[in-house]
Amino acid sequence: MSDPASTEASMPGEPVRDPDHAQRTGRLMDAAPRHLRFWHRGQMHSVEPPAPHTTLLDFLRIERGDVAVKEACAQGDCGACAVAAACLSDDGQLRWMAINACIKPLAWIHGKAVFSARDLPPAHPVICALLARESSQCGFCTPGFVMALFAVYQEARDRPGSPVFNREQVLDAISGNLCRCTGYLPIIEAGLEMLQRPPALDFDQGLAAMRRALLAHRVEHPDAHEDLRAVLQRRAEAPEAWVVAGATDLGLRITKGHERPRSMIDISGLGALRTLQADEAWLTLGAALNLQTVFQCLAERWPSLGEYLWRFAGRPIRNSATLGGNLGTASPIGDALPVLMVLQARVQLLRWDPDAQRVLGRSLAVEDFILGYRQTALAPDELIAAVQIPTRSFNWQVAAWKVSKRFEDDISAVSLAVAWRRDQDGRVAAIRLAAGGVADRALRLRSVEDLLLGRRFDPAELRQAGEQLKAAIAPISDARASAAYRREVCGNLLLRLGAHA
C-alpha cells in the first residue's frame, strides 16, 4: 500500500537535469493575453490567443480557409481532420507527428509548425505515389491519409541510412484513418513506394527555413515559457483550470459535450514532465510523454506487450495522448491501466504548498490512485508528474490481451493483463492480474492471484481460475458488449496463459 504522507519533492528527472528546460516549458492560457506563434504556409504567424475551447480544426478551416482539413466524427476516430505537426526536440531536431485537429486545442500549436494536405506541392513524393496508385476515390478522407503518410515520410527522411517501409509500418501509419470507400490497398501501395520517389527539393529547402525559424522563436521568446515550479504555483491558484497535454479526452468534452473551459493550463511542452530514464530502482516515465513514446519503451522491455500496445487507438491518438492523461481520465476501459497495475507502477504527484513555499510530492500505487468511475486520488492543486515502474518488474513475464468490436483503432470491450514469475519447478511464485471493462474502474484481481499462486498454468487450473475471475468482476451491458459476454470473454482470456505453460 502507498504512503499518503506528503514529502518535499524533487523535480522529475533531476538526475539528468537540463539547464534549458526552464526556457522550454508549459503555458497557462487564461485571462492574461498572450500571442500564439507558429509556422504555417512558409512563415511564422502570431495571433491573439483565442477562447480556450477553440480547436486547431476550427482555426484552420474558419480563420485560414483550409477546407482540406475535414470535420467528420469530431472525436479523433476517423482521421479526416488529420494534419502534420513538427516541433523541435530538446536537441534541436525536428520531430514529426500526425495529429487529429478536431480535438486539439489551438494553444497546443504554439512554437510548432502545422501542415495540411494543401501545403504539399504536387511534386511531393507522397502526392505522386498516391496519384500513381489512384488512391483517392470519393476524396473526403484523402487529405487525412496524405498527412498520415507525410508525417511518417518525414520521420523516415530524418533517420540515417536508406529507410524503406514495410507493410506493417504503413498500416501503423494509417491506423487512425478510416476510408469509407474501402480503398486501403492502393493507399498501402503508395505508402510502400513513396520513399523511392525523388524528393521535392524546393519543399525541403522550405523545411530548413522552418527549422531555423522555430529555433529563433525558442531563443527570442523565453518569456513565453515557465518552469514546473511556476506551473504548480498556477495550479494552486487556479484549481478549476483544465490541465491539458494531449487533449484527446478533454477535446471530446469540447466537441461532443460542448463544454467551455474558462482557462487551461497547457503542460504539453513542459520538459520536466517528459522525462524518460532508468536507474537501478525505477523506470521513470514523465506524465507528458506521448503514448507512442511510452509504448515503444515498454515494448522494448516486454516484447510480448507489442501487439496489445499497438492496438491502442490509432497512430495520431498515440502521438497526442499522454501517459498522465490516460491515468487522469480513469476510464474503466483505459488500456494502459491494467498493464501499469501488473507492472507494479506508481504515480508520482506534485503540488505547490503556498504556506511552506515549496513543492511537495507523494506516490501512490496505480490501483490506489484509481478510486472509481473516472475518479482518482488527485487533489485539485496536484499534477501527475510521472509514472514509475520498479526495475524488479523487468524480470517478470508479462502478457496482455484486448477484445474490441473492431480490431484496430477501437476501444476495448474487455482487456486483461498478467505478470508472473515461476519457481524452478515451474509453479507460479508470484502473479498479478488486472482487467479493464469489467467494473467501474480498471481492477486488480487479487482473489484470482491467490488461487493461482503455487500452481502451474495447466488447463484445469486455468479453467478453475477463470470461474473465480468471472465471479470477481462486475461488468455492465452497453453498446460494446453485454455483461454476460464480458464475463465469458474475460475468463477465456485467462486460458491463454496455457500457451506459457
C-alpha positions in Angstrom: 0.0 0.0 0.0 1.1 3.5 -0.5 2.2 6.1 2.0 -0.2 9.1 1.6 2.0 11.5 3.5 3.4 14.4 1.6 7.1 14.9 1.4 9.3 17.6 0.0 9.7 16.6 -3.7 12.5 16.9 -6.1 11.5 17.6 -9.7 11.1 14.7 -12.1 14.2 13.8 -13.9 16.6 15.7 -11.7 19.4 13.2 -12.1 19.5 14.3 -15.8 18.6 17.9 -15.4 18.7 20.0 -18.5 19.6 23.7 -17.8 17.5 24.8 -20.7 14.2 23.1 -19.6 13.2 26.2 -17.7 13.0 28.1 -21.0 11.0 25.4 -22.8 8.1 24.6 -20.6 4.3 24.8 -20.3 2.0 27.7 -20.7 -1.0 28.9 -18.8 -3.8 30.0 -21.1 -6.1 32.2 -19.0 -7.3 35.8 -18.8 -3.8 37.1 -19.5 -3.4 37.9 -23.2 -0.6 36.2 -25.0 0.3 35.8 -28.6 0.4 32.3 -30.1 3.3 31.9 -32.5 3.6 29.0 -35.0 4.8 28.2 -38.5 2.2 27.8 -41.3 2.5 28.2 -45.1 6.0 29.4 -45.2 6.2 31.8 -42.4 5.8 32.4 -38.6 2.4 33.7 -37.6 1.5 35.5 -34.4 -2.2 35.5 -33.4 -4.1 36.7 -30.4 -5.0 33.9 -28.1 -8.5 32.6 -28.9 -11.1 31.3 -26.5 -9.7 28.2 -24.7 -12.2 25.9 -26.5 -11.0 26.9 -30.0 -9.7 23.8 -31.8 -7.0 23.7 -34.4 -9.5 22.4 -36.9 -11.8 25.4 -36.4 -8.9 27.8 -36.7 -7.6 26.2 -39.9 -11.0 26.0 -41.6 -12.6 29.2 -40.4 -9.7 31.6 -40.0 -7.4 30.2 -42.6 -10.0 28.9 -45.1 -8.3 25.5 -45.3 -11.0 23.2 -46.4 -8.6 20.2 -46.8 -8.9 19.8 -43.0 -12.3 17.9 -42.7 -14.6 17.5 -39.8 -16.4 14.2 -39.7 -16.5 12.4 -36.4 -15.3 15.3 -34.3 -13.8 12.8 -31.8 -10.5 11.8 -33.3 -11.7 8.4 -34.6 -11.8 8.8 -38.4 -8.7 10.8 -39.3 -10.4 13.1 -41.8 -9.1 16.0 -39.9 -5.5 14.8 -39.7 -2.7 17.4 -40.1 1.0 17.0 -39.6 2.8 18.9 -36.8 6.5 19.5 -36.5 8.2 20.5 -33.3 11.8 20.8 -32.0 13.1 18.2 -29.7 15.4 19.2 -26.8 18.4 18.7 -29.0 17.0 21.0 -31.7 16.0 18.3 -34.2 12.6 18.2 -35.9 10.1 15.7 -34.7 7.0 15.0 -36.9 3.6 13.6 -36.0 0.2 13.2 -37.5 -2.5 14.6 -35.1 -6.3 15.0 -35.1 -7.0 18.7 -35.5 -10.7 18.2 -34.4 -9.8 17.6 -30.8 -6.6 19.6 -30.5 -6.8 22.9 -28.7 -5.2 25.7 -30.8 -2.9 26.7 -27.9 -1.1 23.4 -28.4 0.4 24.6 -31.7 2.4 27.4 -30.0 6.1 27.1 -31.0 5.4 24.4 -33.6 4.6 24.1 -37.3 1.4 22.7 -38.9 0.8 21.4 -42.3 -2.3 20.2 -44.1 -2.7 18.5 -47.5 -3.0 21.9 -49.2 0.6 22.7 -48.1 2.2 19.9 -50.1 3.3 20.7 -53.7 2.1 18.4 -56.5 5.6 17.1 -56.9 5.9 15.9 -53.3 6.7 12.1 -53.2 3.6 11.4 -51.0 1.3 13.1 -53.5 3.0 11.5 -56.5 2.7 8.0 -55.0 -0.9 8.4 -54.1 -1.7 9.7 -57.6 0.2 6.9 -59.3 -1.7 4.3 -57.4 -5.0 6.1 -58.0 -5.5 6.1 -54.2 -8.4 8.6 -54.0 -12.0 7.5 -54.5 -14.6 9.9 -53.2 -11.8 12.0 -51.8 -13.3 13.0 -48.5 -10.8 11.1 -46.3 -7.9 11.5 -48.7 -6.3 14.7 -47.1 -6.1 12.8 -43.8 -4.4 9.9 -45.4 -2.0 12.3 -47.1 -0.9 13.8 -43.8 -0.6 10.5 -42.0 1.8 9.2 -44.7 3.5 12.6 -44.9 4.4 12.6 -41.2 6.0 9.1 -41.3 7.7 10.0 -44.6 9.4 13.0 -42.9 10.3 10.9 -39.8 11.9 8.3 -42.1 13.8 11.0 -44.1 15.3 12.3 -40.9 16.7 8.9 -39.9 20.2 7.9 -41.1 20.7 5.3 -43.8 18.3 4.4 -46.6 14.9 4.0 -45.0 12.2 1.8 -46.5 8.7 1.0 -45.3 7.2 -2.5 -44.9 3.5 -3.2 -44.9 3.3 -3.3 -41.1 4.8 0.2 -40.8 2.4 1.6 -43.4 -0.6 0.0 -41.7 0.6 1.6 -38.4 0.9 5.0 -40.0 -2.7 4.9 -41.3 -4.2 3.1 -38.3 -6.0 6.3 -37.3 -7.6 6.9 -40.7 -10.8 5.3 -42.0 -11.7 5.1 -45.7 -15.4 4.8 -46.3 -14.8 3.7 -49.9 -12.7 0.7 -48.7 -9.8 1.9 -50.8 -7.0 0.8 -48.5 -5.0 -1.4 -50.9 -3.8 1.5 -53.2 -3.1 3.7 -50.2 -0.9 1.0 -48.7 0.9 0.5 -52.0 1.5 4.3 -52.2 2.9 4.2 -48.7 5.3 1.4 -49.7 6.8 3.3 -52.6 6.8 7.0 -51.6 10.3 6.8 -50.2 11.6 5.5 -53.5 10.5 8.7 -55.4 12.6 11.8 -55.9 12.3 14.3 -53.1 10.7 17.7 -53.6 13.8 19.8 -53.3 12.1 23.2 -53.1 9.8 21.9 -50.4 12.8 20.5 -48.4 14.5 23.9 -48.6 11.4 25.4 -47.0 11.6 22.9 -44.2 15.1 24.0 -43.5 13.9 27.6 -43.2 11.1 26.5 -41.0 13.6 24.8 -38.6 15.7 28.0 -38.4 12.5 30.0 -37.6 11.5 27.6 -34.8 14.9 27.7 -33.3 14.9 31.5 -33.5 11.5 31.6 -31.8 12.8 29.4 -29.0 15.7 31.8 -28.4 13.7 35.1 -28.8 10.7 34.2 -26.7 11.9 32.6 -23.5 9.3 34.7 -21.6 6.6 32.6 -23.2 7.7 29.6 -21.0 7.6 28.7 -17.4 9.3 26.1 -15.2 7.5 23.3 -13.4 7.5 25.2 -10.1 5.7 28.1 -11.7 3.1 25.8 -13.3 2.5 24.2 -9.9 2.0 27.6 -8.4 -0.5 28.5 -11.1 -2.3 25.2 -10.5 -2.6 26.1 -6.8 -4.1 29.4 -7.7 -6.5 28.1 -10.4 -7.6 24.6 -9.4 -10.6 24.9 -11.7 -8.4 25.2 -14.8 -8.3 22.3 -17.3 -4.8 20.8 -17.3 -4.1 19.9 -21.0 -1.3 17.9 -22.6 -2.6 15.8 -25.5 -6.3 16.7 -25.0 -7.5 13.5 -26.7 -10.1 13.1 -23.9 -10.6 16.7 -22.9 -11.1 17.6 -26.6 -14.2 15.4 -26.6 -15.7 17.5 -23.7 -15.4 20.4 -26.1 -16.5 18.9 -29.4 -19.1 16.4 -28.0 -20.0 17.8 -24.6 -19.9 21.4 -25.7 -18.2 22.4 -22.5 -16.5 25.8 -22.5 -13.5 26.0 -20.1 -12.7 29.4 -18.7 -9.0 28.6 -18.6 -6.4 25.9 -19.5 -3.0 25.1 -18.1 -1.1 23.7 -21.1 1.7 21.4 -20.0 2.4 19.8 -23.4 5.8 21.4 -23.7 6.9 21.1 -20.1 10.3 19.4 -20.4 10.3 18.3 -16.7 7.2 16.2 -17.4 8.7 14.5 -20.4 11.4 12.6 -18.5 12.3 9.0 -19.7 15.1 7.5 -17.7 16.0 4.3 -15.9 18.2 3.7 -12.9 18.8 0.8 -10.5 15.4 1.2 -8.8 13.0 2.7 -11.3 12.0 3.3 -14.9 10.6 6.8 -14.8 8.1 7.9 -17.5 7.1 11.5 -17.5 3.4 12.3 -17.4 3.6 14.4 -20.5 5.3 11.8 -22.7 3.0 10.8 -25.6 1.8 7.2 -25.6 3.7 6.4 -28.8 6.9 7.0 -26.9 5.8 5.3 -23.8 4.6 2.2 -25.6 7.8 1.9 -27.6 9.7 1.9 -24.4 7.5 -0.7 -22.8 7.5 -3.0 -25.9 11.3 -2.9 -25.9 11.5 -4.2 -22.4 8.5 -6.6 -22.7 8.1 -7.6 -26.4 5.1 -9.7 -25.5 3.2 -6.5 -25.0 3.8 -5.2 -28.5 0.5 -6.2 -30.2 -1.6 -5.1 -27.2 0.0 -1.7 -27.1 -0.1 -1.3 -30.9 -3.9 -1.8 -30.8 -4.3 1.3 -28.5 -6.3 3.6 -30.7 -4.6 4.9 -34.0 -1.3 6.5 -34.5 -2.5 10.1 -34.3 -4.1 9.5 -30.9 -0.9 7.8 -29.6 1.1 10.7 -30.9 -1.0 13.1 -28.8 -2.4 11.2 -25.8 -0.2 11.2 -22.8 0.5 8.8 -20.0 -0.7 11.2 -17.4 -3.8 11.9 -19.3 -4.6 8.2 -19.6 -4.3 7.9 -15.9 -6.1 11.1 -15.0 -9.2 10.2 -17.0 -9.5 7.0 -15.0 -11.6 5.3 -17.7 -12.7 1.8 -16.8 -11.6 0.8 -20.4 -8.3 2.7 -20.4 -5.9 0.1 -22.0 -2.8 1.3 -20.2 -4.2 0.9 -16.7 -4.2 -2.9 -16.4 -0.7 -3.1 -17.8 0.6 -0.5 -15.3 -1.1 -2.3 -12.4 0.5 -5.6 -13.1 3.9 -3.9 -13.6 3.6 -2.5 -10.1 3.7 1.0 -11.3 3.3 4.0 -9.0 2.0 7.5 -9.8 4.1 10.5 -8.7 2.0 13.5 -7.7 3.3 17.1 -7.1 1.8 20.2 -5.7 2.8 23.7 -4.5 2.5 24.4 -0.8 1.9 28.1 -0.5 2.5 28.1 3.2 5.8 26.2 3.1 6.7 27.8 -0.2 8.0 24.6 -1.6 7.0 21.7 -3.9 5.5 18.7 -2.1 5.1 15.2 -3.6 3.5 11.9 -2.9 3.5 8.5 -4.6 0.6 6.1 -5.0 0.3 2.6 -6.5 -1.8 2.9 -9.7 -4.6 0.7 -8.2 -4.8 3.1 -5.2 -4.8 6.1 -7.4 -7.9 5.0 -9.3 -10.9 5.3 -6.9 -13.9 4.7 -9.1 -15.6 5.6 -12.4 -13.4 8.5 -13.7 -12.4 9.2 -10.1 -8.9 9.5 -8.9 -7.0 10.4 -5.7 -5.6 13.5 -7.5 -6.2 16.6 -5.3 -7.4 19.9 -7.0 -4.0 21.5 -6.7 -1.9 18.5 -7.8 -0.4 17.5 -11.1 0.5 14.0 -12.2 4.3 14.3 -12.7 5.4 10.8 -13.7 4.8 7.1 -13.6 7.5 4.9 -12.1 7.9 1.2 -12.7 10.2 -0.7 -10.3 13.1 -2.4 -12.0 12.2 -5.7 -10.3 9.3 -5.9 -12.7 11.8 -6.3 -15.5 12.3 -9.9 -14.5 8.6 -10.8 -14.7 6.9 -12.3 -17.7 4.1 -10.2 -19.0 1.1 -10.8 -21.3 -1.9 -8.7 -22.2 -4.9 -9.1 -24.5 -7.7 -6.9 -25.7 -11.1 -7.7 -27.2 -12.9 -5.0 -29.2 -15.6 -4.8 -31.9 -13.1 -3.5 -34.4 -9.6 -5.0 -34.3 -7.8 -1.7 -34.9 -8.4 1.8 -33.7 -11.2 0.8 -31.3 -11.9 1.0 -27.5 -11.8 -2.2 -25.5 -14.8 -4.2 -24.6 -12.6 -6.3 -22.3 -8.8 -6.2 -21.6 -6.7 -8.5 -19.3 -3.1 -8.1 -18.3 -1.0 -10.6 -16.4 2.5 -10.5 -14.9 4.1 -13.5 -13.2 7.3 -15.3 -12.0 7.7 -19.0 -11.7 10.0 -21.1 -9.4 12.4 -23.8 -10.5 9.6 -26.4 -10.6 7.5 -24.3 -13.0 5.0 -23.3 -10.4 3.7 -19.7 -10.0 5.9 -17.9 -7.4 4.2 -14.5 -7.8 1.4 -13.2 -10.1 -0.5 -10.0 -10.7 -3.7 -9.8 -12.8 -5.7 -6.7 -13.8 -8.7 -6.2 -16.1 -10.4 -3.4 -17.9 -14.1 -3.1 -18.9 -15.3 -5.4 -16.1 -16.2 -2.9 -13.4 -16.5 0.8 -12.7 -12.7 1.0 -12.9 -9.7 -1.0 -14.1 -9.5 -3.7 -11.5 -6.8 -5.8 -9.7 -8.0 -9.4 -9.4 -6.4 -10.4 -6.1 -8.7 -13.4 -5.4 -7.6 -15.0 -8.7 -4.0 -14.2 -8.0 -4.3 -16.0 -4.7 -5.8 -19.0 -6.4 -3.0 -19.3 -9.0 -0.2 -19.0 -6.5 1.8 -22.2 -6.3 0.1 -23.8 -9.3 1.0 -24.4 -12.9 -0.7 -23.0 -15.9 -2.4 -26.3 -16.7 -5.8 -26.2 -18.5 -7.7 -27.5 -15.4 -6.1 -25.0 -13.1 -6.8 -22.1 -15.5 -10.4 -23.1 -16.0 -10.9 -23.1 -12.2 -9.2 -19.7 -12.0 -11.4 -18.5 -14.9 -14.5 -19.3 -13.0 -13.1 -17.4 -10.0 -12.4 -14.5 -12.2 -15.9 -14.4 -13.6 -17.3 -14.3 -10.1 -14.9 -11.5 -9.1 -15.9 -9.0 -11.7 -19.0 -6.8 -12.1 -19.3 -5.8 -15.8 -22.2 -3.9 -17.3 -24.1 -4.2 -20.6 -23.6 -1.4 -23.0 -23.3 -0.8 -26.8 -19.9 -2.6 -26.9 -20.9 -5.8 -25.1 -23.3 -7.4 -22.7 -22.3 -8.2 -19.1 -22.5 -12.0 -19.8 -20.3 -11.7 -22.9 -17.7 -9.7 -20.9 -17.6 -12.3 -18.1 -17.2 -15.2 -20.6 -14.5 -13.4 -22.6 -12.5 -12.4 -19.6 -12.5 -16.0 -18.3 -11.5 -17.2 -21.7 -8.6 -14.7 -22.0 -7.1 -16.2 -18.8 -6.9 -19.6 -20.6 -4.4 -18.1 -22.9 -1.8 -18.4 -20.2 -1.8 -22.1 -21.0 0.4 -21.2 -24.0 3.1 -20.2 -21.5 3.0 -23.5 -19.5 
